[in-house]
């Protein structure tokens, strides 16, 4: 006999036999269509529904058909999850007990059918097994959520830099432009200096060096060597300053765009982060606002510096956008007990009371389409919340707004 011959295909038992078997098993069986039509609801399900006096859930299930009762028990996304993935499972409270539910979906001839299997959790082992499974599922959901949040954070960071790209390029092009110009002048200066040096060398080799002094003086006058000697140090200093500015902008951009996935909590000078952020976005602000710094004496603060820099950028850009033509942005810092605070005040249009309730909502923005993602303040709120701090807002329409970040100096252990 071959292996395959041991498996014999036999016709299924008639439907009454299957229904009788469903009635005898301890697990609940509920088969229904999407429109709520119930095909099978065995005795265990009817007991859970409240049709059996021994279950204690009669009040909750009274007057409901099994399909409607199950829909009320399930989480809002359970049926959708079953439609997308073919199944859903979880634990639900029924009366005073917990029940494990497995929900399956099958489409046939354009109609969806659902099969729900119920099993009561009995004994300590079942409870521990269910808790371990729920813990594993929650951990996976947390990891997915954490990964999504990191991607969203990085996406918003890159979107901010993208919006500032033209301004950053301008800030880099300016010093590069005058360094390039200075190099052209330096080339001319060197040519003049080499001409004078050659004249001196000829004089040293001549039998009568003093006879060439008039020629040397003429060359010095013609090439204005006295001016070159005065201008050359200034030209080199300007070029060095320009290169340092470009280096600083590139470094700040690199620090700001850093993903932060592996960034650890560290003690940081908040003023350095503020200056770095201002340096990146200065071209966006300088034509609209005067920037005032009122910095206090701050201790080193335990934080994730890359994420705080993004908060500074969001609040500074919002302050700049709130100013219609010309105004003032004031950045203040200080210490208050075990906390430090950073304040951003603008003389813009202010925020109306009805909008204040929504400004931290994801994707909410008052900017024109295409000029903002609506995630800046929402992400800033979550970053400050991660730092166990808070954001306070004081705004008067027509006068301006003040956002204050309050952060603990040391993170709670």
Buried (B, 14 or more C-beta within 10 A) or exposed (E): EEEEEEEEEEEEEEEEEEBEEBEEEEBBBBBBBBEEEBBBBBBBBBBBBBBBEEBBBBEBBEEBBBBBBBBEBBEEEBBEBBBEEEEBBBBBEBBEBBBBBBBBBEEEEEEBBBBBBBBBBEEEEBEEEBEEBEEEEEEEEEEEEEEEEEEBBBEBBEBBBEBBEEBBEEBBEBBBEBBEBBEEBBEEBEEBBEBBEEBEEEBEEEEEEEEBEEEBEEBBEEBEBEEBEEBBEEBEEBBEEBEEBBEBBEEBBEBBBBEBEEEEEEEBEBBEBBBBBBBBBBBBBEEBBEBEEEBEEBEEBBBBBBBBBBBBBBBBBBBBBBBEEEBBBBBBBBBEEEBBBBBBBBBBBBBEEEEEEEBBEEEBBBEEEEEBBBBBBBBBBBBBEEBEBBBEEEBEEEEBBBBBBBBBBBBEE
